[in-house]
Amino acid sequence: MSDITTAPVDETDPEGSDPLEQDRLDERDDSSFALFEGDEGRLDEPQRRALVALLRHTYVSARTHTDEWRAITDGEHQLRSRLNDLFLELHVDRDREVAWKRQARSESQRRSFPTLLRDVPYTREETIVLVYLRMRLRADTRPGLDQVVVDRSEILGHVSGFLPATTDRTRDESRVAKAVERLVTARILIRTTDPDRFRVASVVEVLLPLEQLRELDRWLRNATTDDGAPLAGAAPGLPAGPADTDDEGEADA
């Protein structure tokens, strides 16, 4: 009498299954960071929060968004890839601990990309204030980030030197006030406990490079006939983007 042994049946590999498909499913299971039903995202939660912060804000820094900054430095490649999918470029300055986005441009200039960013030109007053803040940072030698403090009155005094002679000082002051508020919204100026004093975010150094600073300074000194109209072209120095909608500003003495 012969001894017949039945071969074991592998119930995990049913007949007709595709090994390649199974490998893809296994890979998906290993790399999934699902946070809700139907979630097929490939980023973990800290990286997703960092991506949202990059899209919502003018910039993300170690000072303004500590957790998001850490996620950017840990997952720079993944976040760069996601932004590239949206025709955006990721820029990271690890020395100054700041990251920001810019619209991607075709190298050939013959192809235009759709954009999520708002291309809003800066007014003359806003541009003058930006250049002034950048110059103040250049002149300051104190160590540490965001240590330069400016007063509203000195900003107004500097802008006044570029404005045409006028008797309507109230209108001029209103325009400067609006310029200051826009830069506060963009987190270039950071509020303090004194409503008329602001810390200058060091991010303006990377958003407004020295070469562009000199060019704008020359341009402004020759542009004295404009009566407050928006400057032509893209925003000088700051990447266009959605304004911050939440109030996470710091208030320091």
C-alpha positions in Angstrom: 0.0 0.0 0.0 1.5 3.3 -1.1 1.7 6.3 1.1 0.1 9.4 -0.5 0.9 12.8 1.0 -1.3 15.7 0.1 0.6 18.8 -0.9 -0.2 21.8 1.4 -2.5 24.4 0.0 -1.4 28.1 0.2 -4.6 29.8 1.0 -2.9 33.3 0.9 -2.1 32.9 -2.8 -5.4 31.8 -4.5 -5.2 30.4 -8.0 -5.1 33.0 -10.7 -3.7 35.8 -8.5 -1.2 38.3 -10.1 2.1 38.3 -8.2 2.9 41.8 -9.5 -0.4 43.1 -8.3 0.2 41.5 -4.9 3.6 43.2 -4.7 1.9 46.6 -5.5 -0.6 46.0 -2.7 2.1 45.0 -0.3 4.0 48.2 -1.2 0.9 50.3 -0.7 0.2 48.7 2.7 3.8 49.5 3.8 3.8 53.1 2.7 0.2 54.1 3.5 -0.3 57.0 5.8 -4.1 57.0 5.6 -5.7 59.5 8.0 -9.3 59.1 6.8 -11.5 56.7 4.8 -10.4 56.5 1.2 -7.1 58.4 1.9 -4.5 57.5 -0.7 -2.0 60.2 0.3 1.7 59.3 0.4 2.7 61.9 3.0 2.5 61.4 6.8 0.6 63.9 8.9 3.5 66.2 9.8 4.5 66.4 6.1 0.9 67.2 5.0 0.7 70.0 7.6 3.9 71.4 6.3 2.6 71.2 2.7 -0.5 73.1 3.7 1.6 75.7 5.6 3.7 76.2 2.5 0.7 76.7 0.3 -1.1 79.0 2.7 1.7 81.3 3.9 4.3 83.4 2.2 7.0 81.4 3.9 7.5 78.8 6.7 10.3 79.3 9.2 11.6 77.5 12.3 10.4 80.5 14.3 6.9 80.8 12.9 6.1 77.1 12.3 8.5 75.0 14.4 6.8 71.6 13.7 6.3 72.3 10.0 9.8 73.5 9.5 11.1 70.2 11.0 8.9 68.2 8.7 10.2 70.2 5.7 13.8 69.5 6.6 13.1 65.8 7.2 11.0 65.3 4.1 12.3 68.0 1.7 12.3 65.6 -1.3 8.7 64.4 -0.8 7.4 68.0 -0.3 9.3 69.3 -3.3 7.8 66.5 -5.4 4.2 67.4 -4.3 4.8 71.1 -5.0 6.3 70.3 -8.4 3.0 68.5 -9.2 1.3 71.9 -8.8 3.9 73.7 -11.0 5.5 75.2 -7.9 9.2 75.2 -6.7 10.3 74.7 -3.2 13.2 76.8 -1.9 14.8 75.9 1.5 17.4 78.1 3.2 18.7 75.9 6.1 21.1 78.6 7.3 18.3 81.1 7.9 15.8 78.3 8.6 13.2 79.4 6.2 11.3 77.7 3.3 9.1 79.2 0.6 7.5 78.5 -2.7 7.7 80.1 -6.1 5.9 79.6 -9.4 7.7 77.3 -11.7 8.8 78.8 -15.0 9.5 77.0 -18.3 13.1 77.1 -19.3 12.2 77.7 -22.9 9.6 80.4 -22.0 7.4 79.0 -24.6 5.2 77.0 -22.2 3.0 78.6 -19.6 1.9 76.7 -16.5 -1.3 77.2 -14.6 -0.8 78.8 -11.2 -2.4 78.7 -7.8 -0.6 81.9 -6.8 -2.0 85.4 -7.0 0.3 87.8 -9.0 -0.6 91.0 -7.1 1.8 93.9 -7.8 3.1 95.8 -4.8 2.2 99.4 -4.5 5.0 102.0 -4.6 4.7 102.5 -0.8 4.9 98.7 -0.1 8.0 98.5 -2.3 9.7 101.4 -0.6 9.0 99.8 2.8 10.4 96.5 1.6 13.6 98.1 0.4 14.0 100.0 3.6 13.5 96.9 5.8 16.1 95.0 3.7 18.6 97.9 4.1 18.0 98.0 7.8 18.8 94.3 8.0 22.0 94.8 6.0 23.1 97.6 8.4 22.4 95.6 11.6 25.2 93.6 13.0 23.5 92.0 16.0 23.5 88.2 16.1 20.3 86.2 16.0 17.2 86.2 13.8 14.5 88.8 13.7 16.3 91.2 16.1 15.9 94.4 14.1 13.0 96.6 15.4 11.5 99.5 13.4 9.0 102.1 14.4 5.9 103.1 12.4 7.1 106.7 12.5 10.5 105.9 11.0 8.9 103.9 8.2 6.6 106.8 7.4 9.5 109.2 7.5 11.5 107.1 5.1 8.6 106.6 2.6 7.9 110.4 2.7 11.3 111.1 1.1 10.2 109.2 -2.0 6.7 110.7 -2.4 5.9 113.8 -4.5 5.3 117.1 -2.8 1.7 117.1 -1.5 -0.4 118.7 1.1 -2.5 115.6 1.6 -0.4 114.0 4.4 -3.4 112.1 5.7 -3.7 110.2 2.4 0.1 109.5 2.4 -0.1 108.2 6.0 -3.0 106.0 5.1 -1.1 104.4 2.2 1.9 103.7 4.4 -0.4 102.2 7.1 -1.9 99.9 4.4 1.6 98.9 3.3 2.6 98.1 6.8 -0.5 96.0 7.4 0.2 94.0 4.2 3.7 93.2 5.3 2.4 92.2 8.7 0.0 89.8 7.0 2.9 88.4 4.9 4.9 88.1 8.2 7.7 90.3 6.9 6.9 92.6 9.8 6.2 90.9 13.1 4.0 92.6 15.7 5.3 93.4 19.2 3.4 94.4 22.3 3.7 98.0 21.1 1.3 98.5 18.1 3.8 101.0 16.6 6.9 98.8 16.8 7.7 95.8 14.6 10.4 93.2 14.4 11.8 92.7 10.9 11.7 89.1 9.8 15.1 88.0 8.5 13.3 86.1 5.7 13.3 89.4 3.7 17.1 88.8 3.1 16.3 85.7 1.0 13.1 87.0 -0.5 14.8 90.2 -1.6 18.4 89.4 -2.7 21.1 92.0 -2.6 21.2 92.4 -6.4 17.5 93.0 -6.6 17.7 95.3 -3.6 20.2 97.6 -5.5 18.1 97.5 -8.7 14.9 98.4 -6.8 16.7 101.2 -4.9 17.9 102.8 -8.2 14.5 102.4 -9.7 12.7 104.0 -6.8 15.0 107.0 -6.7 14.0 107.7 -10.3 10.3 106.9 -9.9 9.2 110.1 -8.2 6.4 111.1 -10.6 4.0 108.1 -10.0 1.0 109.0 -7.8 0.6 105.8 -5.8 -0.3 103.5 -8.7 0.7 99.8 -8.4 4.1 99.0 -9.8 4.1 97.1 -13.1 5.2 93.5 -13.2 5.4 90.8 -10.6 5.8 91.5 -6.9 9.4 92.6 -6.2 10.9 90.3 -3.7 8.0 88.4 -2.2 6.5 85.4 -4.0 2.9 86.0 -4.8 0.6 83.8 -2.9 -2.5 83.5 -0.7 -2.5 85.8 2.3 -2.4 84.3 5.7 -5.9 83.7 7.0 -5.1 82.9 10.6 -3.5 85.0 13.3 -0.4 83.2 14.5 1.8 86.3 14.9 4.0 86.6 17.8 3.9 89.5 20.3 7.2 90.3 21.8 8.3 93.3 23.8 
